[in-house]
Amino acid sequence: MIFNMDFPNAEVLTFSDAEAALEELEREDPDLFTTDNRHVKVSGVEMVRKLAAKQVKYPIFMITAFETVELKNQLEELVNQGLNVAYLAKPFLVEDLRRLVSTHLGLISTASAD
């Protein structure tokens, strides 16, 4: 909803599971990819690693309710490998998400322009 409201020209695709998202990413090169860290079969970190192996250039945002030192270290390792990855820990403010998207995509959301 936030993406649709604040970035009305954006096309937002959603997927029911990690496998469907990874399959679509074989065909698409999005401006941004967002994932939760908890999935049934593939963790968010595993998804990010798969994208890193493909040397994707688009930003990847992970959302997690389970912020740990291990997760921070894993994501930092991927950043050090040149991947554009960031995360937000739940609960987060909508403004934090808006700022993160705007910064990484070079956009100004309609909500922050008011």
For each residue, the residues with C-beta under 8 A, 3 or more apart:
1: 4 5
2: 5 6 94 97 98
3: 6 7 10 12 101
4: 1 7 8 10 12
5: 1 2 8 110 111
6: 2 3 98 101 109 110 111 112
7: 3 4 10 101 107 109 110
8: 4 5 110
9:
10: 3 4 7 31
11:
12: 3 4
13: 24 28 30
14:
15: 18 20 21 24
16: 20
17: 20 21 39 40 41
18: 15 21 22 35 39 40 41 42 47
19: 22 23 41 42
20: 15 16 17 23 24
21: 15 17 18 24 25 33 35 47
22: 18 19 25 26 42 47 50
23: 19 20 26 27
24: 13 15 20 21 27 28
25: 21 22 28 30 33 51 56
26: 22 23
27: 23 24
28: 13 24 25
29: 56 58
30: 13 25 33 58
31: 10 58 59 105
32: 58 59 60 61 101 104 105
33: 21 25 30 51 56 58 59 60 61
34: 60 61 62 63
35: 18 21 39 44 47 48 60 61 62 63
36: 39 44 62 63 64
37: 43 44 45 62 63 64 65 66 71 87
38: 43 44 64 65 66
39: 17 18 35 36 42 43 44 47
40: 17 18
41: 17 18 19
42: 18 19 22 39 46 47 50
43: 37 38 39 46 47
44: 35 36 37 38 39 47 48 62 64
45: 37 48 49 62 71 74 75
46: 42 43 49 50
47: 18 21 22 35 39 42 43 44 50 51
48: 35 44 45 51 52 60 62 75 78 83 85
49: 45 46 52 53 78
50: 22 42 46 47 53 54
51: 25 33 47 48 54 56 60 83
52: 48 49 55 56 78 81 83
53: 49 50
54: 50 51
55: 52
56: 25 29 33 51 52 60 83
57: 84
58: 29 30 31 32 33 84
59: 31 32 33 84 85 86 104 105
60: 32 33 34 35 48 51 56 83 84 85 86
61: 32 33 34 35 85 86 87 88 100 101 104
62: 34 35 36 37 44 45 48 75 85 86 87 88
63: 34 35 36 37 87 88 89 90 92
64: 36 37 38 44 67 71 87 88 89 90
65: 37 38 89 90
66: 37 38 71
67: 64 71 72 87 89
68: 71 72
69: 72 73
70: 73 74
71: 37 45 64 66 67 68 74 75 87
72: 67 68 69 75 76
73: 69 70 76 77
74: 45 70 71 77 78
75: 45 48 62 71 72 78 79 85 86 87
76: 72 73 79 80
77: 73 74 80 81
78: 48 49 52 74 75 81 83 85
79: 75 76 82 83 84 85
80: 76 77
81: 52 77 78
82: 79
83: 48 51 52 56 60 78 79
84: 57 58 59 60 79 104
85: 48 59 60 61 62 75 78 79
86: 59 60 61 62 75 100 104
87: 37 61 62 63 64 67 71 75
88: 61 62 63 64 92 96 97 100
89: 63 64 65 67 92
90: 63 64 65
91:
92: 63 88 89 96 97
93: 96 97
94: 2 97 98
95: 98 99 112
96: 88 92 93 99 100
97: 2 88 92 93 94 100 101
98: 2 6 94 95 101 102 109 111 112
99: 95 96 102 103 112
100: 61 86 88 96 97 103 104
101: 3 6 7 32 61 97 98 104 105 107 109
102: 98 99 105 106 107 108 109 112
103: 99 100 106
104: 32 59 61 84 86 100 101
105: 31 32 59 101 102
106: 102 103
107: 7 101 102
108: 102 112 113
109: 6 7 98 101 102 112 113
110: 5 6 7 8 113 114
111: 5 6 98 114
112: 6 95 98 99 102 108 109
113: 108 109 110
114: 110 111
